[in-house]
Amino acid sequence: MEEKVKSGKEILDDFFENIGTIKNVDPEIAKMLNKLYNDDKLTDTNVKNELQTLRETDVSKD
């Protein structure tokens, strides 16, 4: 019986593809993280900047 072992990249691809389906994960944050990952721009600085943008957008909705 042979099992295929996923590579680290395959595991990350699956995770970021399905992050929006995880219970209690904000859909906007999930979409942002997925986009940064797919654009190969998932860095601490980019995440902080995007979170700040989401906060500002959320405040302006009120």
N, C-alpha and C positions, 0 to 999 in steps of 0.2 A: 504494500500500500504506500503510494508515494504522494506526499503533500507538497504543494508549491509554497515556498516561503516567499512572502512579500518583501520587497526591498524597502528601505526607509522612505524613499521617494514615493513609492506606491502607497505606503501607509499614510504619509502626509497628504498625498493627492486625495485619497479616500476621506480623510478627516476633514479637509477644507471643503470638499465637495458636499459633505453632509453636515457641516457645522450648524446649518440652519435648522436641522431636524432634531437637534439635541434639546431636551427639555430645559426650559427656563433660560435659553439663550436668546438675547434680544435680536430680532431679525435684521435690524439695520446694522448692528455691530457684526453679525455673522456675514452679511453681504460685504461689508467693508473689509473684513479680514480675508474673505475669499478672494476679493478683487486684488488686494495687496499681494496675496500669495501667488495668484495667477500671473500678476504683472512682475513677479520676482522683485517686489519692493517691500517685503515683509520685514521691516526693521523697527527697532524700538522708537526711533524718531518719527517714522512715518505713521506708526500706530498712534502715538501720542498726538500728532498733528490731526489725524483723521478723527480721533475721539473728541478733540477740541472742536473741530468743525461740526460734528454731530451734536455736541452740547449747545453750540451757538445756534444751530438750526432748530433744536428742540426748544430753546428759550424763546426764539422768535415766533414759534407757533403759538405760544401762550398769549 
